[in-house]
Amino acid sequence: MLLRPLPFILFAAALFAQAPAETAPAAAATPPTPPAAMATITKDELLRHAAFLASDELQGRLTGSPGQLAAATYIQKHFAGLGLEPLGDEKDGVRGWFQNYGVRRTYVTKETKLEFGGLALVDGFAVLGGQPLEFVHKGALRFCGLGRVRGANADVKEDESLDGAVAVVVARSPKGRIEGNLTVEQKFGMSFQTFNQIGSTAKALAKKGAVAVVFVQLEDRYGLADVLNYLAVAPGKDSLQARFEGGEDGMGGLGAMLGGGPTPKFVLSQPTSAKLLAELGLQVDAVAAFVAGTGERPQAKEGVAANIALGVKVDEAATACNVVAVLRGSDPELVKEAIVYSAHMDHVGTRIDGEVFNGADDNASGSAGLLAIATAYAKAAEKQKRSVIFLSVSGEELGLWGSAYYADNPTWPADRIVANVNTDMIGRSGPESGPDEVTVTPSNKHNMFSTIVRDAATFGDTMGMKFSSGDKYYQRSDHYNFAKKGIPVVFFCNGEHEDYHQVSDHADKLDGAKMERIARLAFWTGWSVANASHKPKKLGKQPAWR
């Protein structure tokens, strides 16, 4: 699900407040009968798809990366195996499976290497700034403590020069106690204090003659490494911006605003930081005591060689892709209309310490739901009347890019898309939904509440599922780009939990039974639309779900 951390909110829109949970009213006297094909959606298939998509092999499925392409290829092969038709880009009158859109890719070149004494680094570091840069330098390291250049505690005295040196500085953590697991938003808020310190420190040391500044981490109590994943560029971790009309720059644009100036600024992972300090003859505990004010500043070795070859380049012709397939309807007239099922296949890549953001719940779970729903339609004994489009999008985490591009460049006539059913994070229980509960938007308290959501509430009640408002997520997943076009939407989700956008979001934590319930509900909801004589319509705010 699209991240809306505090700094991003300052540049975009505020989060909606979470409405209190509501339960669907009592079932009707004669409950509706589930479609027979719904039973073909099983937790075994769902977990099998999710396990592959969330495996280390795909390296976090960063938009436009080889991992995301591997996910797209897996999804395309599944669609093809079901006998669906490709509905992607058209070339020479032939439709392909993929729909490509442009991105601006900023990346660290493979030739980049940082050599500090006997330590040679090809990963384990991030580069701040997100700007093209060619930097080659041979010199020496200089340990500069906390990088202070003024006052009685100055680490670099007023008359001291750093001419030609590569300064090594401890990245300071925000003060105060940190209790419990921080949310992603809290991590961003605290990390920006460190980014401000990094920027001002690097500028001050550059005035002293430093040609580059390397920041080491003694600890990471507040998730700086996680935040760097969004806002910095690192080996194997590109920074991306949209390169199509209507696309938001997202995190890539925000990252490019950090750490400006000509002096290269590196932030090392904790394990790499410990290795660099060892090259300087420094013990982590001694440096930590100095930073805490309980020990003297330790003396580092002098003359430790620094050999840096850094390349940060931009590819203006890069692309990312959606996968689009269609199963045509059986009714001679309704076949011209389509319902779209959507889910995003990508996540946020890898951290600078090598840990993978597997994104099992976000959104291998929803993508698995899309694949299993496609299986159910393809194997249904009775074919649906309207056509059904299966849309696996990318770029969701960066600004809903893939769905925005599809909504503006649909491969089916836009005026004949009658509804969108979106699944994102359907594999866990947590603070916002229990095992038999699902968060849904637009809720009955939302202006865009429609018959498709009302009917879903009826089906959910028949299945023994409770509904709670997911209106805080109305603008945060791919259904929103269809809603902006006036298309009725319904979004099924389990809400955020302690592993949301964490490297701990692993496939072994998924609840297959819950995934099965929500995927079946999504199937039934869309199946009803696909076979109804009338299109879904807006109802506006209502006193109850149904």
Sequence and secondary structure as in RCSB ss.txt:
>XXXX:A:sequence
MLLRPLPFILFAAALFAQAPAETAPAAAATPPTPPAAMATITKDELLRHAAFLASDELQGRLTGSPGQLAAATYI
QKHFAGLGLEPLGDEKDGVRGWFQNYGVRRTYVTKETKLEFGGLALVDGFAVLGGQPLEFVHKGALRFCGLGRVR
GANADVKEDESLDGAVAVVVARSPKGRIEGNLTVEQKFGMSFQTFNQIGSTAKALAKKGAVAVVFVQLEDRYGLA
DVLNYLAVAPGKDSLQARFEGGEDGMGGLGAMLGGGPTPKFVLSQPTSAKLLAELGLQVDAVAAFVAGTGERPQA
KEGVAANIALGVKVDEAATACNVVAVLRGSDPELVKEAIVYSAHMDHVGTRIDGEVFNGADDNASGSAGLLAIAT
AYAKAAEKQKRSVIFLSVSGEELGLWGSAYYADNPTWPADRIVANVNTDMIGRSGPESGPDEVTVTPSNKHNMFS
TIVRDAATFGDTMGMKFSSGDKYYQRSDHYNFAKKGIPVVFFCNGEHEDYHQVSDHADKLDGAKMERIARLAFWT
GWSVANASHKPKKLGKQPAWR
>XXXX:A:secstr
     HHHHHHS                SS     GGGGG  HHHHHHHHHHHTSGGGGGGBTTSHHHHHHHHHH
HHHHHHTT EE S EETTEE SEEEEEEEEEEE TT EEEETTEEESSSEEESS S EEEEEEEEEEE TT   S
STT SS TT   TT EEEEE    SS   S   HHHHHHHHHHHHHHHHHHHHHHHHTT SEEEEE S  TT HH
HHHHHHSBBTTB EEEE STT   HHHHHHTTTT SSS EEEE HHHHHHHHHHTT  HHHHHHHHHTSS     
 S  EEEEEEEEEEEEEEEEEEEEEEE  SSTTGGG EEEEEEE  B  B TTS B   IIIIIIHHHHHHHHHH
HHHH SS  SSEEEEEEE  HHHHSHHHHHHHHS SS GGGEEEEEEE S S  BTTB TTEEEEES TTSTT B
HHHHHHHHHHHHTT EEEE GGGTTSSTHHHHHTTT  EEEEE    TTTTSTT  GGG  HHHHHHHHHHHHHH
HHHHHH SS   B  S SS  
